[in-house]
Amino acid sequence: MAQRHVILGASLAGATAAITLREEGADGDVILIGAEPQPPYERPPLSKAYLRGEVPFDKALVRPAAFYAEHEIQTMFGTRATRIDPSARVVELEDHRRVSFDVLLIATGGRNRTVSIPGVDLDGIYSLRTVQDADRIRAEMIAGRRAVVVGMGFIGSEVAASLRQKGLDVVVIDPSKTPLFRVLGEDVGRTIARLHRDHGVRMIFEDTVAAFEGTRRVGCVVTKAGLRVECDFAVVGIGIEPAVEALADSGIHIDNGVVVDEYCQTNVSGIYAAGDVANHFHPVFDRRIRVEHWQNAIKQGAAAARNMLGRRIAYDEIHWFWSDQYDANLQYAGFHTPWEQLVVRGRLDSGSYLACYVNAGRIDAAVGLNRAKEVRRIMPLIKARRPVNLEQLRDESVDLRSLHEIS
Amino acid sequence: MAAEFVTTIKATEIPVGGLTAIDVRGTRLAVANVGGTYYAFDDACTHEQCSLAEQGELAGATLTCTCHGSEFDVRTGNVLAPPATVPVKAYRTRVEGDALQIEV
């Protein structure tokens, strides 16, 4: 019998799932529902080339707008799901429409974390998640103006780079010791700090924002340590939280997002999740992981679609992402929690290195600065989960593809 | 000017499984040797213009641009995996004697 497939979230994961359902021969309806008004688009350019005005929005579209109708994918854009009723198999939308489903994918993504700091509601304070957010920041990006970036995670770091590239004065404020500290640690983080310092960013670490000051518009950021940083606008990038409001009382297991198994399935039969919102069991790392990156949105969206069709294929992709800042290409592959050893090929104080996060002789993850090929070559070693010869790993004359595993 | 075959390098300079950049009449191309057959295409990735000869990883006829992970079929230039969405332009090749010729 033809199934009615409903996808909540018309972003990269949701759109990829809809496309994959059709490619894999789903019969029955495919309905793609999204809160944002425009067709699904990719977010990586929003902090980089699109923010700098180098590429038009159309370049970021997952597919041309006409694609969905041409492939019999029904779309409902600009409306948010407010409630899911798993027993009635119905989704309720904020415009009061009710959409029934046989199989449901939750790909609602995340929303920016907010903070309750005095003055945070002043004009001229932005966050970045949607293309509208990017457009608002773009309108402020005039060479010579002064910007404060709050938070030096990936979004904050990329925005800081883009602002500098457009000739703005940039001051960043972050509670950690370095940029990207939480994910990459202090040693690698210091190299990213140097990259930004070399490009003229002033960085304030181990301090946080106490208040935004201004009459109608922000004019000054005051830190807990008492620094006053005058600015024309500010961008706050302090991470996202999974968008799960519609799932309250649904019985669907929520814990740091929607909990799914390696088949992208929730605890409720016929209901799946993918993308930023999905806290998924990863069979390679033998634990749950929630990932907020482009590649996971695509790969997990596709994997969820195949499982929605009953294919029963475990999602075991090695997570990978890139972050371009200035002319540097930063890439990360794998997954790591605290590590015993950081094994470095090349030198951290140079412009090119591969740093491997090693536990019990195994490579859990690696980060490369201008080492794109080596990041790709190390991914099979990460997936193998076996100890490797760390001397050879460190030895730049050894091709990673020939790295011997310790038997 | 009509397209014509232009002599470039010695075909043997590109080992099997290898990738090389060649400038042909002002156009920078990448050439892949897949099992003894040569495939030529624009060197700039259609995603963000990384050099495919420098940043590409070749596995069979699949070329991965390691900058951002786009995959292309070197035989046709077609996109196999995003983020690229636009094919790379492919050029016909032939070997005359030991010379690799590319039609530009």
Boltz contact constraints between the chains, C-beta under 6 A:
constraints:
  - contact:
      token1: [A, 322]
      token2: [B, 68]
      max_distance: 6.0
  - contact:
      token1: [A, 329]
      token2: [B, 67]
      max_distance: 6.0
  - contact:
      token1: [A, 372]
      token2: [B, 55]
      max_distance: 6.0
  - contact:
      token1: [A, 372]
      token2: [B, 66]
      max_distance: 6.0
  - contact:
      token1: [A, 372]
      token2: [B, 67]
      max_distance: 6.0
  - contact:
      token1: [A, 373]
      token2: [B, 66]
      max_distance: 6.0
  - contact:
      token1: [A, 376]
      token2: [B, 57]
      max_distance: 6.0
  - contact:
      token1: [A, 376]
      token2: [B, 66]
      max_distance: 6.0
